[in-house]
């Protein structure tokens, strides 16, 4: 039935008017993006808001420890980082992602074509080494029509390819609060086979008490030209993170009195986590005479252990699980004229499986106590999609896409043995989208689109706060997005309507639970630019305004209809001036401002607005046959006090996680040609 409906939709799309034009000229690699439509195409031909952050902007003279370093310059994207690596940084696109208790939520994350996002919609990025990322591509807006469980957008990280000549490099960085990082990389490229490997070690004592972190990451890429039109990429990623302390949230009075303190209960119960993870995968790209065929497959293993600040009298404060998650997918694109019309047709499917063997124990002052819960959680996600883009004139393109997703959850409760909470449920949805693109010039395009998003709850959001099993009251979140934009011109405008938005709250026991809001609406305005003011002097800027309110939302604590959505700043601005001299000297100054925002549904508590100024500089040259690049960075030069992240609807008013004041780092990169 599904395939028959997809075939009918494809025939209807193919029937759209338009004449075929001459085959396009070869595309420049510098202008290609892949996240917008799951096809490589010039950025100005994508009917959506797409930004690309190149490698130098993402890592040149940077500490490479947080995504905010590179993504602050992307409008509509807001990244928070308090240095609490047990909770991870919080990333949101147009307000989606604020509810993440940990990791990345409501945004699909890809690395070199493989999904980091699990079938339940949760993304973990423990195995991403930012120092090895060559470029970051960001698509803002509902991505469900092509990517499934993603209401906010898509982030695709592309790592370094093998170098043309054999080479190796080493980067050593150190700084405030016991920060130290070492990154080693080696690679080579042959006639049909190339490879590159990266390994890193990172540690910090942390700005706050009880916030130390230790972790190591490794990744490898092997590229094989299997045939004239066939490329195969083998990938391996792994992480060993034995320590990530959690200092917890503070009340406003506590944060003002001593922002570096940790919550006393977090210290008493040794709150934090440890993670072991490895993933193996492969991506095959085969170019046909009539298009292209791409397939991917991977398998993931994750060992997770966390101590939560929950005393035994109020619940089980130690969580551990073993996760196995294989997945795969395939996509076919036909980009030749059909019946005289220029068009690109894409059809594909994704399948993922997640098996968590989960236990919860009492937290006896940091030691594992009595077993309170033992259950097997399984999630299977399957999605099929198609997209059709038709050129009705040489400058006007119409596009439409649709995706069907089905996510099946099951839970088998073993402890307590007399529990009746085992069961299963399936959540499915159709997610259509459509757009129009007008491109009078290669560097100017006007676009508009309407898209929908289906956001199934994660197993964490489905957890029953009152016992084992899943919460039967949780429903999936759905969103409809309207967007109008002029690329390389005035701002982009967007409107997002949400139904059954998933909202976090903290129970008196200290466990994060979730509930559905009725309806919400957001209006957004985004603008960005990049201009060369003088030779080698580049001005980069971005600005975002976002109005987010609940239209209807009633809970046992009150009626929050008409209130502002917490965790979403009403505006934020980024500015950077970067200068590079022919001698190898380079310097960059960046400043950012963030408006104050609410931290609870009742709008009774807020975090004030803040601003920051960072400066980084260095030199790149050659000494004795070695390429060397020393660098220094000064962060938060104004020593501003602000909250790096907030815990929404936290019990007892413990919303705030203060970020570091003025701090600095410095390092040296050395590189040797081994050819």
Secondary structure in CASP SS format (residue, H / E / C, confidence):
PFRMAT SS
TARGET T0000
AUTHOR 0000-0000-0000
METHOD secondary structure of the structure
MODEL  1
X C 1.00
X H 1.00
X H 1.00
X H 1.00
X H 1.00
X H 1.00
X H 1.00
X H 1.00
X H 1.00
X H 1.00
X H 1.00
X H 1.00
X H 1.00
X H 1.00
X C 1.00
X C 1.00
X C 1.00
X C 1.00
X C 1.00
X C 1.00
X C 1.00
X C 1.00
X C 1.00
X C 1.00
X C 1.00
X C 1.00
X C 1.00
X C 1.00
X H 1.00
X H 1.00
X H 1.00
X E 1.00
X E 1.00
X C 1.00
X C 1.00
X C 1.00
X C 1.00
X C 1.00
X C 1.00
X C 1.00
X E 1.00
X E 1.00
X H 1.00
X H 1.00
X H 1.00
X C 1.00
X C 1.00
X C 1.00
X E 1.00
X E 1.00
X E 1.00
X E 1.00
X E 1.00
X E 1.00
X H 1.00
X H 1.00
X H 1.00
X H 1.00
X H 1.00
X C 1.00
X C 1.00
X C 1.00
X C 1.00
X C 1.00
X C 1.00
X C 1.00
X C 1.00
X H 1.00
X H 1.00
X H 1.00
X H 1.00
X C 1.00
X C 1.00
X C 1.00
X C 1.00
X C 1.00
X E 1.00
X E 1.00
X E 1.00
X E 1.00
X C 1.00
X C 1.00
X C 1.00
X C 1.00
X C 1.00
X C 1.00
X C 1.00
X C 1.00
X C 1.00
X E 1.00
X E 1.00
X E 1.00
X E 1.00
X C 1.00
X C 1.00
X E 1.00
X C 1.00
X C 1.00
X C 1.00
X C 1.00
X C 1.00
X C 1.00
X C 1.00
X E 1.00
X E 1.00
X C 1.00
X E 1.00
X E 1.00
X E 1.00
X E 1.00
X E 1.00
X C 1.00
X C 1.00
X E 1.00
X E 1.00
X C 1.00
X E 1.00
X C 1.00
X C 1.00
X C 1.00
X C 1.00
X E 1.00
X E 1.00
X C 1.00
X C 1.00
X C 1.00
X C 1.00
X C 1.00
X C 1.00
X H 1.00
X H 1.00
X H 1.00
X E 1.00
X E 1.00
X E 1.00
X E 1.00
X E 1.00
X E 1.00
X E 1.00
X E 1.00
X C 1.00
X C 1.00
X C 1.00
X H 1.00
X H 1.00
X H 1.00
X H 1.00
X C 1.00
X C 1.00
X C 1.00
X C 1.00
X C 1.00
X E 1.00
X E 1.00
X E 1.00
X E 1.00
X E 1.00
X E 1.00
X E 1.00
X C 1.00
X C 1.00
X C 1.00
X C 1.00
X C 1.00
X C 1.00
X C 1.00
X E 1.00
X E 1.00
X E 1.00
X E 1.00
X E 1.00
X E 1.00
X E 1.00
X E 1.00
X E 1.00
X H 1.00
X H 1.00
X H 1.00
X E 1.00
X E 1.00
X E 1.00
X E 1.00
X E 1.00
X E 1.00
X E 1.00
X E 1.00
X E 1.00
X E 1.00
X E 1.00
X C 1.00
X C 1.00
X C 1.00
X E 1.00
X E 1.00
X E 1.00
X E 1.00
X E 1.00
X E 1.00
X E 1.00
X E 1.00
X E 1.00
X E 1.00
X E 1.00
X E 1.00
X C 1.00
X C 1.00
X C 1.00
X C 1.00
X C 1.00
X C 1.00
X C 1.00
X C 1.00
X E 1.00
X E 1.00
X E 1.00
X E 1.00
X E 1.00
X E 1.00
X E 1.00
X E 1.00
X E 1.00
X E 1.00
X E 1.00
X E 1.00
X E 1.00
X E 1.00
X E 1.00
X C 1.00
X C 1.00
X E 1.00
X E 1.00
X E 1.00
X E 1.00
X E 1.00
X E 1.00
X E 1.00
X E 1.00
X E 1.00
X E 1.00
X E 1.00
X E 1.00
X E 1.00
X E 1.00
X E 1.00
X E 1.00
X C 1.00
X C 1.00
X C 1.00
X C 1.00
X E 1.00
X C 1.00
X H 1.00
X H 1.00
X H 1.00
X H 1.00
X H 1.00
X H 1.00
X C 1.00
X C 1.00
X C 1.00
X C 1.00
X C 1.00
X C 1.00
X H 1.00
X H 1.00
X H 1.00
X H 1.00
X H 1.00
X C 1.00
X C 1.00
X C 1.00
X E 1.00
X E 1.00
X E 1.00
X E 1.00
X E 1.00
X E 1.00
X E 1.00
X E 1.00
X E 1.00
X E 1.00
X E 1.00
X E 1.00
X E 1.00
X E 1.00
X E 1.00
X E 1.00
X E 1.00
X C 1.00
X C 1.00
X E 1.00
X E 1.00
X E 1.00
X E 1.00
X E 1.00
X E 1.00
X E 1.00
X E 1.00
X E 1.00
X E 1.00
X E 1.00
X E 1.00
X E 1.00
X E 1.00
X E 1.00
X E 1.00
X E 1.00
X C 1.00
X C 1.00
X C 1.00
X C 1.00
X H 1.00
X H 1.00
X H 1.00
X C 1.00
X C 1.00
X C 1.00
X E 1.00
X E 1.00
X E 1.00
X E 1.00
X E 1.00
X E 1.00
X E 1.00
X E 1.00
X E 1.00
X E 1.00
X E 1.00
X E 1.00
X E 1.00
X E 1.00
X E 1.00
X E 1.00
X E 1.00
X C 1.00
X C 1.00
X C 1.00
X E 1.00
X C 1.00
X C 1.00
X E 1.00
X C 1.00
X E 1.00
X E 1.00
X E 1.00
X E 1.00
X E 1.00
X E 1.00
X E 1.00
X E 1.00
X E 1.00
X E 1.00
X E 1.00
X E 1.00
X E 1.00
X E 1.00
X E 1.00
X E 1.00
X E 1.00
X E 1.00
X E 1.00
X E 1.00
X E 1.00
X E 1.00
X C 1.00
X C 1.00
X E 1.00
X E 1.00
X E 1.00
X E 1.00
X E 1.00
X E 1.00
X E 1.00
X E 1.00
X E 1.00
X E 1.00
X E 1.00
X E 1.00
X E 1.00
X E 1.00
X E 1.00
X E 1.00
X E 1.00
X E 1.00
X E 1.00
X E 1.00
X E 1.00
X E 1.00
X E 1.00
X E 1.00
X E 1.00
X C 1.00
X C 1.00
X C 1.00
X C 1.00
X E 1.00
X E 1.00
X E 1.00
X E 1.00
X E 1.00
X E 1.00
X E 1.00
X E 1.00
X E 1.00
X E 1.00
X E 1.00
X E 1.00
X E 1.00
X E 1.00
X E 1.00
X E 1.00
X E 1.00
X E 1.00
X E 1.00
X E 1.00
X C 1.00
X C 1.00
X C 1.00
X C 1.00
X C 1.00
X C 1.00
X C 1.00
X E 1.00
X E 1.00
X E 1.00
X E 1.00
X E 1.00
X E 1.00
X E 1.00
X E 1.00
X E 1.00
X E 1.00
X E 1.00
X E 1.00
X E 1.00
X E 1.00
X E 1.00
X E 1.00
X E 1.00
X E 1.00
X E 1.00
X C 1.00
X C 1.00
X E 1.00
X E 1.00
X E 1.00
X E 1.00
X E 1.00
X E 1.00
X E 1.00
X E 1.00
X E 1.00
X E 1.00
X E 1.00
X E 1.00
X C 1.00
X C 1.00
X C 1.00
X H 1.00
X H 1.00
X H 1.00
X H 1.00
X E 1.00
X C 1.00
X C 1.00
X C 1.00
X C 1.00
X C 1.00
X C 1.00
X E 1.00
X C 1.00
X C 1.00
X C 1.00
X C 1.00
X C 1.00
X C 1.00
X E 1.00
X E 1.00
X E 1.00
X E 1.00
X E 1.00
X E 1.00
X E 1.00
X E 1.00
X E 1.00
X E 1.00
X E 1.00
X C 1.00
X C 1.00
X C 1.00
X C 1.00
X E 1.00
X E 1.00
X E 1.00
X E 1.00
X E 1.00
X E 1.00
X E 1.00
X E 1.00
X C 1.00
X C 1.00
X E 1.00
X E 1.00
X E 1.00
X E 1.00
X E 1.00
X C 1.00
X C 1.00
X C 1.00
X C 1.00
X C 1.00
X E 1.00
X E 1.00
X E 1.00
X E 1.00
X E 1.00
X C 1.00
X C 1.00
X E 1.00
X E 1.00
X E 1.00
X E 1.00
X E 1.00
X E 1.00
X E 1.00
X E 1.00
X E 1.00
X E 1.00
X E 1.00
X E 1.00
X E 1.00
X E 1.00
X E 1.00
X E 1.00
X C 1.00
X C 1.00
X E 1.00
X E 1.00
X E 1.00
X E 1.00
X E 1.00
X E 1.00
X E 1.00
X E 1.00
X E 1.00
X E 1.00
X E 1.00
X E 1.00
X E 1.00
X E 1.00
X E 1.00
X E 1.00
X C 1.00
X E 1.00
X E 1.00
X C 1.00
X C 1.00
X E 1.00
X E 1.00
X C 1.00
X C 1.00
X C 1.00
X C 1.00
X E 1.00
X C 1.00
X C 1.00
X C 1.00
X C 1.00
X C 1.00
X C 1.00
X E 1.00
X E 1.00
X E 1.00
X E 1.00
X E 1.00
X E 1.00
X E 1.00
X E 1.00
X E 1.00
X E 1.00
X C 1.00
X C 1.00
X C 1.00
X C 1.00
X E 1.00
X E 1.00
X E 1.00
X E 1.00
X E 1.00
X E 1.00
X E 1.00
X E 1.00
X E 1.00
X E 1.00
X C 1.00
X C 1.00
X E 1.00
X E 1.00
X C 1.00
X C 1.00
X C 1.00
X C 1.00
X C 1.00
X C 1.00
X C 1.00
X E 1.00
X E 1.00
X C 1.00
X C 1.00
X E 1.00
X E 1.00
X E 1.00
X E 1.00
X E 1.00
X E 1.00
X E 1.00
X E 1.00
X E 1.00
X E 1.00
X C 1.00
X E 1.00
X E 1.00
X E 1.00
X C 1.00
X C 1.00
X E 1.00
X E 1.00
X E 1.00
X E 1.00
X E 1.00
X E 1.00
X E 1.00
X E 1.00
X E 1.00
X E 1.00
X C 1.00
X C 1.00
X C 1.00
X C 1.00
X C 1.00
X C 1.00
X C 1.00
X E 1.00
X E 1.00
X E 1.00
X E 1.00
X C 1.00
X C 1.00
X C 1.00
X C 1.00
X H 1.00
X H 1.00
X H 1.00
X C 1.00
X C 1.00
X E 1.00
X E 1.00
X E 1.00
X C 1.00
X C 1.00
X C 1.00
X C 1.00
X E 1.00
X E 1.00
X E 1.00
X E 1.00
X E 1.00
X E 1.00
X E 1.00
X E 1.00
X E 1.00
X E 1.00
X E 1.00
X C 1.00
X C 1.00
END
